Amino acid sequence: MERVSKPNYYLDIAQTVSKRATCLRRRFGAIIVKNDSIVSTGYNGAPRGRKNCTNLGFCTRENLNIPRGERYELCRSVHAEANAIIAASREEMYDATMYIVGVDAQTNEVLNDIDSCMMCKRQIINSGISTVVFRVSETEYEVVKVRDWVINDDSLGGTFGY
């Protein structure tokens, strides 16, 4: 039996975390890992105490035909990356790795084109996380050095994940 690689091990955990997400469009899971220990987890969903889209039975952005990456102020959810960052201390996050998985809420297929939105990128930069790993398929992933987001500041206005 072949052992799963460490990145895919952590991505599998992030994918399991995504099953808690409450978005009707896309479910995301994120985990922060430092020194081979999971520091925190996060998934996309409404702030504590507020109704989720799954509870309401509709997505405002979907009803208004708003394309992916636009008009986040109309979304009820806090992103998975932000929720993972909120749950950890800066000391725990400094020089850590964040693993992120996105899944289509309708088909349960892994999304192969995800990226953090510009607000999440800013939060990741400020958190001290050094590396982000995005799942591309069940076994493939993309590794991004956060310093590249800092150096290539234009990337903060690029594509969006949700």
Backbone as CSV, one residue per row, in Angstrom:
resi,resn,N_x,N_y,N_z,CA_x,CA_y,CA_z,C_x,C_y,C_z
1,MET,0.833,-1.171,0.000,0.000,0.000,0.000,0.887,1.247,0.000
2,GLU,0.578,2.167,-0.914,1.342,3.401,-1.000,0.786,4.425,-0.020
3,ARG,1.694,5.062,0.672,1.312,6.072,1.656,0.979,7.392,0.977
4,VAL,-0.064,8.070,1.442,-0.440,9.361,0.886,0.638,10.386,1.260
5,SER,0.927,11.304,0.347,1.925,12.344,0.621,1.408,13.278,1.709
6,LYS,2.319,13.966,2.397,1.907,14.912,3.442,0.998,16.002,2.886
7,PRO,1.339,16.646,1.733,0.412,17.662,1.223,-0.988,17.107,0.961
8,ASN,-1.083,15.918,0.379,-2.407,15.347,0.111,-3.100,14.897,1.390
9,TYR,-2.347,14.498,2.377,-2.919,14.173,3.686,-3.619,15.403,4.256
10,TYR,-2.922,16.544,4.250,-3.520,17.772,4.784,-4.637,18.290,3.885
11,LEU,-4.493,18.138,2.585,-5.569,18.546,1.671,-6.805,17.673,1.871
12,ASP,-6.613,16.382,2.147,-7.756,15.503,2.441,-8.493,15.987,3.688
13,ILE,-7.741,16.435,4.687,-8.369,16.953,5.906,-9.123,18.244,5.589
14,ALA,-8.507,19.139,4.804,-9.178,20.382,4.410,-10.448,20.078,3.624
15,GLN,-10.406,19.041,2.788,-11.590,18.661,2.013,-12.690,18.159,2.949
16,THR,-12.334,17.437,3.971,-13.320,17.002,4.960,-13.903,18.203,5.689
17,VAL,-13.059,19.179,6.033,-13.532,20.405,6.687,-14.553,21.117,5.791
18,SER,-14.325,21.084,4.477,-15.236,21.764,3.541,-16.659,21.216,3.616
19,LYS,-16.827,20.005,4.122,-18.165,19.409,4.228,-19.034,20.123,5.268
20,ARG,-18.426,20.975,6.094,-19.174,21.780,7.059,-19.662,23.088,6.446
21,ALA,-19.162,23.443,5.264,-19.515,24.713,4.631,-21.011,24.785,4.345
22,THR,-21.528,26.013,4.328,-22.968,26.204,4.169,-23.321,26.995,2.918
23,CYS,-22.369,27.147,2.014,-22.604,27.857,0.757,-23.298,26.918,-0.232
24,LEU,-24.255,27.439,-0.958,-24.978,26.639,-1.952,-24.233,26.558,-3.284
25,ARG,-23.211,27.401,-3.472,-22.434,27.409,-4.722,-21.180,26.549,-4.618
26,ARG,-20.346,26.908,-3.635,-19.031,26.274,-3.513,-18.688,26.096,-2.048
27,ARG,-18.178,24.931,-1.722,-17.768,24.638,-0.348,-16.247,24.662,-0.278
28,PHE,-15.733,25.414,0.680,-14.287,25.509,0.864,-13.903,25.068,2.260
29,GLY,-12.755,24.422,2.347,-12.160,24.067,3.625,-10.721,24.532,3.621
30,ALA,-10.275,25.036,4.761,-8.891,25.487,4.900,-8.370,25.016,6.249
31,ILE,-7.109,24.602,6.252,-6.454,24.286,7.520,-5.095,24.962,7.533
32,ILE,-4.670,25.337,8.724,-3.341,25.919,8.915,-2.517,24.887,9.657
33,VAL,-1.316,24.610,9.118,-0.429,23.602,9.683,0.931,24.236,9.968
34,LYS,1.430,24.008,11.175,2.772,24.472,11.535,3.491,23.346,12.264
35,ASN,4.720,23.112,11.880,5.530,22.051,12.499,4.789,20.720,12.533
36,ASP,4.114,20.422,11.429,3.406,19.156,11.265,2.239,18.967,12.238
37,SER,1.707,20.081,12.746,0.522,20.045,13.612,-0.538,20.987,13.058
38,ILE,-1.782,20.552,13.097,-2.876,21.401,12.639,-3.143,22.457,13.705
39,VAL,-3.051,23.709,13.288,-3.240,24.852,14.181,-4.712,25.248,14.237
40,SER,-5.367,25.286,13.077,-6.777,25.654,13.038,-7.394,25.198,11.728
41,THR,-8.725,25.240,11.704,-9.473,24.892,10.505,-10.520,25.969,10.248
42,GLY,-10.990,26.049,9.012,-12.055,26.983,8.683,-12.805,26.526,7.449
43,TYR,-14.065,26.871,7.391,-14.892,26.595,6.213,-15.749,27.814,5.968
44,ASN,-16.299,27.935,4.764,-17.111,29.109,4.445,-18.543,28.927,4.942
45,GLY,-19.018,29.984,5.597,-20.369,29.981,6.126,-20.678,31.311,6.777
46,ALA,-21.936,31.526,7.090,-22.376,32.781,7.698,-21.721,32.963,9.065
47,PRO,-21.561,34.211,9.505,-21.022,34.458,10.844,-21.886,33.779,11.904
48,ARG,-21.269,33.461,13.016,-21.987,32.788,14.110,-23.277,33.532,14.446
49,GLY,-24.346,32.764,14.599,-25.628,33.333,14.990,-26.485,33.827,13.829
50,ARG,-25.904,33.921,12.638,-26.679,34.366,11.474,-27.105,33.156,10.663
51,LYS,-28.182,33.279,9.931,-28.663,32.172,9.103,-27.741,31.953,7.915
52,ASN,-27.528,30.673,7.621,-26.725,30.271,6.466,-27.602,30.153,5.228
53,CYS,-26.973,30.205,4.071,-27.713,30.014,2.814,-28.398,28.648,2.787
54,THR,-27.737,27.634,3.354,-28.363,26.311,3.379,-29.622,26.314,4.230
55,ASN,-29.670,27.140,5.282,-30.875,27.260,6.107,-31.966,28.050,5.389
56,LEU,-31.554,29.087,4.672,-32.502,29.938,3.958,-33.029,29.270,2.689
57,GLY,-32.202,28.386,2.100,-32.600,27.702,0.876,-32.338,28.494,-0.391
58,PHE,-31.573,29.574,-0.288,-31.219,30.339,-1.485,-29.913,31.089,-1.266
59,CYS,-29.316,31.472,-2.377,-28.092,32.277,-2.396,-28.435,33.595,-3.086
60,THR,-28.246,34.693,-2.392,-28.568,35.998,-2.954,-27.768,36.255,-4.228
61,ARG,-26.489,35.955,-4.219,-25.648,36.202,-5.392,-26.088,35.335,-6.572
62,GLU,-26.498,34.114,-6.272,-26.988,33.217,-7.326,-28.304,33.747,-7.897
63,ASN,-29.210,34.163,-7.029,-30.502,34.701,-7.478,-30.341,35.936,-8.358
64,LEU,-29.307,36.718,-8.093,-29.054,37.939,-8.864,-28.115,37.699,-10.051
65,ASN,-27.762,36.423,-10.293,-26.853,36.044,-11.392,-25.526,36.787,-11.329
66,ILE,-24.995,36.948,-10.128,-23.710,37.623,-9.945,-22.601,36.610,-10.201
67,PRO,-21.683,36.934,-11.111,-20.597,36.005,-11.433,-19.640,35.790,-10.260
68,ARG,-18.957,34.681,-10.318,-17.928,34.338,-9.343,-16.937,35.505,-9.237
69,GLY,-16.570,35.839,-8.007,-15.568,36.861,-7.781,-16.078,38.285,-7.717
70,GLU,-17.389,38.469,-7.795,-17.938,39.821,-7.785,-18.952,39.987,-6.654
71,ARG,-19.064,41.215,-6.178,-20.090,41.647,-5.215,-20.126,40.799,-3.935
72,TYR,-18.953,40.579,-3.344,-18.885,39.791,-2.114,-19.678,40.403,-0.967
73,GLU,-19.932,41.703,-1.032,-20.688,42.331,0.057,-22.107,41.779,0.151
74,LEU,-22.589,41.117,-0.909,-23.916,40.513,-0.892,-23.903,39.070,-0.386
75,CYS,-22.718,38.530,-0.174,-22.575,37.139,0.286,-22.696,37.077,1.799
76,ARG,-23.380,36.077,2.294,-23.555,35.896,3.739,-22.322,35.272,4.396
77,SER,-21.463,34.638,3.618,-20.383,33.823,4.171,-19.120,34.582,4.545
78,VAL,-18.471,34.057,5.576,-17.082,34.376,5.878,-16.285,33.275,5.184
79,HIS,-15.221,33.652,4.468,-14.457,32.665,3.708,-13.690,31.706,4.624
80,ALA,-13.406,30.533,4.100,-12.706,29.487,4.858,-11.352,29.978,5.358
81,GLU,-10.611,30.679,4.502,-9.290,31.182,4.898,-9.414,32.115,6.094
82,ALA,-10.381,33.035,6.022,-10.582,33.999,7.109,-10.978,33.283,8.395
83,ASN,-11.859,32.304,8.304,-12.271,31.572,9.503,-11.107,30.806,10.130
84,ALA,-10.224,30.231,9.313,-9.052,29.534,9.854,-8.117,30.528,10.534
85,ILE,-7.933,31.707,9.933,-7.059,32.729,10.513,-7.639,33.254,11.822
86,ILE,-8.939,33.481,11.862,-9.600,33.982,13.079,-9.377,33.027,14.251
87,ALA,-9.300,31.736,13.971,-9.215,30.718,15.021,-7.798,30.458,15.521
88,ALA,-6.806,31.166,14.997,-5.412,30.905,15.381,-4.733,32.189,15.852
89,SER,-3.686,32.018,16.631,-2.890,33.179,17.047,-1.813,33.448,16.003
90,ARG,-1.309,34.675,15.959,-0.257,35.019,14.997,0.971,34.140,15.206
91,GLU,1.303,33.863,16.441,2.459,33.010,16.722,2.296,31.631,16.082
92,GLU,1.076,31.096,16.157,0.819,29.781,15.562,0.877,29.830,14.037
93,MET,0.521,30.972,13.459,0.464,31.082,12.004,1.790,31.480,11.364
94,TYR,2.673,32.112,12.132,3.913,32.613,11.548,4.724,31.472,10.940
95,ASP,5.013,31.591,9.651,5.773,30.609,8.873,5.046,29.265,8.730
96,ALA,3.721,29.285,8.853,2.908,28.075,8.703,2.466,27.918,7.250
97,THR,1.792,26.825,6.978,1.237,26.538,5.659,-0.281,26.421,5.769
98,MET,-0.968,27.033,4.807,-2.422,26.893,4.731,-2.752,25.977,3.555
99,TYR,-3.606,24.990,3.795,-4.069,24.065,2.769,-5.528,24.387,2.483
100,ILE,-5.867,24.537,1.188,-7.214,24.953,0.809,-7.780,24.027,-0.269
101,VAL,-9.035,23.625,-0.075,-9.743,22.798,-1.050,-11.095,23.436,-1.323
102,GLY,-11.466,23.481,-2.593,-12.783,23.944,-3.001,-13.541,22.821,-3.685
103,VAL,-14.835,22.729,-3.392,-15.682,21.667,-3.945,-16.962,22.305,-4.475
104,ASP,-17.382,21.898,-5.649,-18.651,22.364,-6.195,-19.779,21.819,-5.319
105,ALA,-20.622,22.691,-4.821,-21.687,22.282,-3.892,-22.741,21.401,-4.555
106,GLN,-22.895,21.492,-5.861,-23.909,20.698,-6.556,-23.394,19.318,-6.969
107,THR,-22.139,19.267,-7.457,-21.601,18.019,-7.998,-20.647,17.296,-7.058
108,ASN,-20.195,17.975,-6.007,-19.183,17.438,-5.083,-17.836,17.199,-5.738
109,GLU,-17.613,17.790,-6.907,-16.327,17.652,-7.587,-15.347,18.686,-7.066
110,VAL,-14.075,18.274,-6.956,-13.025,19.200,-6.553,-12.860,20.253,-7.642
111,LEU,-12.801,21.511,-7.226,-12.606,22.616,-8.165,-11.115,22.719,-8.481
112,ASN,-10.790,22.795,-9.756,-9.380,22.782,-10.148,-8.819,24.164,-10.445
113,ASP,-9.594,25.203,-10.190,-9.168,26.556,-10.559,-9.330,27.553,-9.420
114,ILE,-9.126,27.118,-8.193,-9.372,28.024,-7.074,-8.167,28.918,-6.798
115,ASP,-8.473,30.022,-6.174,-7.481,30.979,-5.723,-8.151,31.757,-4.603
116,SER,-7.394,32.256,-3.673,-7.974,33.083,-2.618,-8.360,34.437,-3.192
117,CYS,-9.446,35.006,-2.670,-9.853,36.343,-3.100,-8.844,37.359,-2.568
118,MET,-8.928,38.586,-3.055,-7.940,39.580,-2.654,-8.007,39.888,-1.158
119,MET,-9.182,39.874,-0.549,-9.273,40.126,0.889,-8.618,38.990,1.683
120,CYS,-8.842,37.758,1.266,-8.216,36.626,1.961,-6.703,36.639,1.764
121,LYS,-6.256,37.007,0.560,-4.810,37.120,0.343,-4.202,38.129,1.300
122,ARG,-4.858,39.256,1.482,-4.350,40.276,2.414,-4.294,39.729,3.832
123,GLN,-5.321,38.990,4.227,-5.335,38.416,5.575,-4.246,37.362,5.733
124,ILE,-4.048,36.547,4.715,-2.997,35.529,4.760,-1.630,36.203,4.872
125,ILE,-1.401,37.245,4.082,-0.137,37.985,4.159,0.075,38.512,5.578
126,ASN,-0.932,39.166,6.136,-0.797,39.754,7.475,-0.670,38.713,8.577
127,SER,-1.192,37.524,8.354,-1.164,36.485,9.388,0.231,35.932,9.628
128,GLY,1.108,36.059,8.627,2.449,35.478,8.746,2.573,34.106,8.104
129,ILE,1.486,33.582,7.558,1.541,32.299,6.840,2.498,32.460,5.673
130,SER,3.356,31.467,5.453,4.377,31.587,4.405,4.032,30.861,3.115
131,THR,3.181,29.846,3.196,2.896,29.017,2.026,1.419,28.671,1.995
132,VAL,0.853,28.644,0.771,-0.526,28.209,0.581,-0.511,27.081,-0.441
133,VAL,-1.243,26.017,-0.139,-1.328,24.872,-1.036,-2.793,24.712,-1.445
134,PHE,-3.041,24.792,-2.752,-4.387,24.648,-3.300,-4.519,23.277,-3.952
135,ARG,-5.577,22.557,-3.645,-5.846,21.281,-4.319,-6.334,21.574,-5.733
136,VAL,-5.769,20.859,-6.708,-6.140,20.993,-8.115,-6.955,19.779,-8.567
137,SER,-6.621,18.620,-8.035,-7.358,17.382,-8.292,-7.204,16.520,-7.044
138,GLU,-7.732,15.326,-7.078,-7.643,14.456,-5.896,-6.203,14.164,-5.476
139,THR,-5.247,14.282,-6.402,-3.849,13.996,-6.053,-2.889,15.121,-6.415
140,GLU,-3.352,16.122,-7.154,-2.468,17.204,-7.581,-2.781,18.479,-6.817
141,TYR,-1.761,19.303,-6.668,-1.917,20.549,-5.921,-0.927,21.589,-6.434
142,GLU,-1.217,22.836,-6.098,-0.365,23.962,-6.458,0.153,24.596,-5.169
143,VAL,1.457,24.846,-5.129,2.081,25.466,-3.962,2.403,26.915,-4.305
144,VAL,1.960,27.829,-3.456,2.194,29.262,-3.661,2.939,29.811,-2.453
145,LYS,4.021,30.520,-2.707,4.737,31.214,-1.641,4.066,32.567,-1.428
146,VAL,3.652,32.853,-0.225,2.926,34.081,0.082,3.767,35.303,-0.261
147,ARG,5.080,35.209,-0.128,5.942,36.353,-0.472,5.760,36.758,-1.929
148,ASP,5.361,35.808,-2.805,5.092,36.149,-4.211,3.879,37.064,-4.326
149,TRP,2.888,36.901,-3.444,1.736,37.803,-3.431,2.173,39.202,-3.014
150,VAL,3.148,39.267,-2.112,3.646,40.566,-1.651,4.453,41.238,-2.756
151,ILE,5.344,40.477,-3.372,6.218,41.013,-4.426,5.410,41.410,-5.655
152,ASN,4.468,40.566,-6.051,3.627,40.806,-7.223,2.294,41.384,-6.769
153,ASP,2.334,42.591,-6.257,1.151,43.206,-5.655,-0.048,43.215,-6.591
154,ASP,0.189,43.213,-7.909,-0.923,43.190,-8.858,-1.767,41.932,-8.711
155,SER,-1.175,40.869,-8.179,-1.928,39.615,-8.023,-3.082,39.784,-7.042
156,LEU,-3.046,40.820,-6.194,-4.131,41.021,-5.236,-5.399,41.495,-5.918
157,GLY,-5.319,41.875,-7.176,-6.515,42.273,-7.910,-6.899,41.239,-8.953
158,GLY,-6.337,40.023,-8.849,-6.536,38.989,-9.864,-7.823,38.219,-9.690
159,THR,-7.755,36.917,-9.970,-8.949,36.064,-9.945,-9.422,35.845,-8.516
160,PHE,-10.648,35.382,-8.390,-11.251,35.205,-7.091,-11.706,33.765,-6.927
161,GLY,-11.704,33.296,-5.691,-11.968,31.894,-5.410,-13.421,31.497,-5.298
162,TYR,-14.329,32.358,-4.853,-15.688,31.924,-4.557,-16.646,32.294,-5.658
